[in-house]
Amino acid sequence: MGPDFFGEIDPPQRLLMGPGPVNAHPRVLRAMSADLLGQFDPEMTTYMNEVMALYRPIFDTQNQWTFLIDGTSRAAIEASLISLVTPGDSVLVVDFGRFGLLLREIVERIGGVVVTVSAEWGEVVPLEAIAAAARQHEPRVIACVHGDTSTTMAQPLDGIGALAQEVGAFFYVDATATLSGMPLPTDALGVDIMTAGLQKCLGGPSGSAPITISDRAAEAIFARRHVEKGLRRDDLANSHGARIGSNYFDLAMIMDYWSDKRLNHHTEATSMLYAARECARVALAEGLEQRFARHALAGQAVTAGLRAMGLTVFGDDAHRMTNVTGVYIPDGIDDLCVRRRMREDFEIEIGTSFGPLVGKIWRIGAMGYNARKHKVLLTLGALEACLRAEGLVLPAGAGVDAALAVYHA
Ligand SMILES: Cc1ncc(COP(=O)(O)O)c(C=O)c1O
């Protein structure tokens, strides 16, 4: 077996129009191929500081503690929850889909006591229900997903921050799927920790998770500082709070690493940091308002196109994410056959969902680099052809025409 047995990596040019990951912006891929640096090289620490500066406007925050967790989006979710929650603390989880269930699961593993306010998949949780549960249980943390890609719903966040203040809780938001695609003003919403990933609206690869942390949350986390034995230093005194139950996800050490103290916690994922930096530069150069509008327009075009094809869009119209749209798989149509035709004939990926929605809906994403007119039109045209090939009778061209009309309105 020679060294070339498997050949060079040469993936097909697939258009990723599912719920994420999406195709990365070419500038991001180029940035990732830049040469590596040692993590305490002054050029590298300058890049780290630039990343902090670039993500403050992305999160619309003044938070000093705005940086990256090395890992996929759930790395930042887990780091946030394990650094805030000690075993026995109660956490109120706003649950309206698979990723609300993930929050519950993570809190349970930490030993937190989960209280849940739930909605049916396809709906969001009313603020009154969250308020009633928060006032009754006075949790340490209120944890909520913003856009839950499993159901394509976006939970309204207005009022939850004030509620958290009222009951003395920290407010955590998982914005993996919506950051830089839908408005998420961290400070105005009263969010204490917000986390994300690159592989959705930020238009990068998965593997780096932006995070922002309020001063009051940072203070509570530093109250649990226990620096790893081999790294102890006089200027980083340990605190009396309970030691954080993970080394890798210990936000106190990670903040010391991103601060000018440069605690040598982990080896920075340099190429991912380059990617995250370029994602933010691309987003800010476009302008966040323009970016939100581009995602909203793509979402409207997808929705109009699907409806014009005679398909039924999934979920509560009033609370739909702009960047991922769910649509019922028509009766008698085989999910896998259609997705295989999409992939094999058109090089386009769309997704189904999870749990009660697996095989019942498809999810079509138009986000980041892919929230563009021609990609939306190609996807709708391809879906129509695949459905027709599977025997569904459809009005010819209606989906593409309706989407075009949205773009030309
Ligand atoms: C809302 C939400 N949260 C969390 C995740 C988990 O992200 P990752 O797979 O990057 O860990 C996803 C992934 O799709 C998501 O959509």
The ligand as a Gaussian input file, in Angstrom:
#p B3LYP/6-31G(d) Opt

LIG

0 1
 C      -28.660000      25.878000      18.160000
 C      -27.493000      24.950000      18.174000
 N      -26.814000      24.767000      19.307000
 C      -25.774000      23.943000      19.374000
 C      -25.339000      23.241000      18.278000
 C      -24.187000      22.306000      18.414000
 O      -23.121000      22.757000      17.685000
 P      -21.811000      21.906000      17.385000
 O      -22.271000      20.767000      16.553000
 O      -20.966000      22.886000      16.620000
 O      -21.200000      21.504000      18.657000
 C      -26.001000      23.411000      17.049000
 C      -25.599000      22.646000      15.861000
 O      -26.307000      22.518000      14.890000
 C      -27.118000      24.283000      17.008000
 O      -27.800000      24.478000      15.874000

